[in-house]
Amino acid sequence: MKILILGAGQVGSTVAESLVSESNDITVVDTDAEKLKLLQDRFDLRTVCGSASHPSVLEQAGIADADMLLAVTQSDEVNLVACKLAASLFNTPTRIARIRAADYLNRAEVFSADNFCVDFSICPEQILTEYICKLIEFPEALQVLEFANGKASLVAVRAFQGGPLVGQPLSLLRKHMPLVETRIAAIFRQGHPISPEGSTVIEDGDEIFFIAATANIRSVLKEMRRMDKPAKRIAIVGGGNIGFRLAKALENNYQVKLIEFNRKACERLASSLSKTLVLNGDGTDEKLMQQENLGGVDVFCALTNDDENNIMSALLAKQAGARKVISLINRSAYVDLLQGGKIDIALSPAQVTIGSLLAYVRQGDVAAVHALRRGAAEALELVAHGDRKSSSVVGRRIDEIDLPKGATIGAIVRGEEVVIAHHDTAIQAEDHVIVFVVDKKMVKKVEKLFQVSLGFF
């Protein structure tokens, strides 16, 4: 697929890295020549330096025969104009825009064919806000990802010494919960995937991914590890786009304190938030932390634009006694270093966002994609079409399907019902099948399995 990416920032770079590894023809456009040079040195892709909203620059980048435009610059207006030009002048089949302003997002007609011709809009800040809300709702989890419009969820937890499952085989899980269906999709031990069998014994430090109906998540978590008390007190450092959205989403159900360094921004936040306590100060100030008892919070979220400040404030909060600390970190090298140490969850905004973009790029009918373990693994929601003659999966039991090694079918959503997959579960047409892939290099093979033969049409 020939894909044109506008913007070489964090989102654009991460998407480019992911798509290049899948043998797509990628061209990246940006006004920053230095960023483009760094990308070209690292990956096999083309770059064009210039304004993404200029027709001549788009033409130079090869938009005339591009299959898809991903407009993910920092400017909503540039992204909108680029989509309009791609549709009007070049007839680009698929146009996706990153949009941050709520004023645009709340008016669907802005994106229509009569206006800016945007097929799909994504808002990374909103995706990240919803992601953090889930981590606060389930404080025991490392990741909580929803499929089939929230009917099923994939949850990652870390096993710890003294936990209910540590030292026990997985087969014990079904005995403990005969009335609740769940499936262990994957286990990562010291960074390496282990194929989960009934005889597999859970060890301290294992990262366990399980899938279940969303309504059953809390019951399964109780079996996986001792439950934390529900979170009540939340501290947020950074009143930018993400910090503000998170405070707004949480303030009616939690006690929220928001710390922002800029006084004018504090005034604006205080007038826009009804129940959140807005404080003017530095999130790395130990004195402020003591005065406001930030060490006594259940969840501490460091969400400024500065990685180092986020790391320092999260470490200070953890040292002061905060139960769970979440730090926003843009540099992927930092994420791998810090995750699971003193910082409970290190969040890469680009990795959280990328799944929303990948769902549009994947071959076959892909309803959702979630990047896991900082992009090394993936969970996909694929819709099965066709019949036994035209499809490699429809009408077949799971043990009859030629899945690549390391790919696991975890669950099937059939209408309103969540069916946890077993070896004898048969896939039906229009089922939403949730597949866990421990190595994203296998994704192409999985997609191919779900494609119907031309004879079906």
Secondary structure, DSSP 8 states (H G I E B T S, - for coil): -EEEEE--SHHHHHHHHHHHTTT-EEEEEES-HHHHHHHHHHSS-EEEES-TT-HHHHHHTTGGG-SEEEE--S-HHHHHHHHHHHHHTT--SEEEEE---HHHHT-GGGGSTTTT--SEEE-HHHHHHHHHHHHHHSTT-SEEEEETTTTEEEEEEE--TTSSSBTSBTHHHHHH-TTS-EEEEEEEETTEEE---TT-BB-TT-EEEEEEEGGGHHHHHHHHS-------EEEEE--SHHHHHHHHHHTTTSEEEEEES-HHHHHHHHHH-SS-EEEES-TT-HHHHHHTTGGG-SEEEE-SS-HHHHHHHHHHHHHHT-SEEEEE---HHHHHHHBTTTBSEEE-HHHHHHHHHHHHHSSS-EEEEEEETTTTEEEEEEE--S-TTT-SSTT-BGGGS---TTEEEEEEEETTEEEE--TT-B--TT-EEEEEESSGGGHHHHHHHT---GGG-
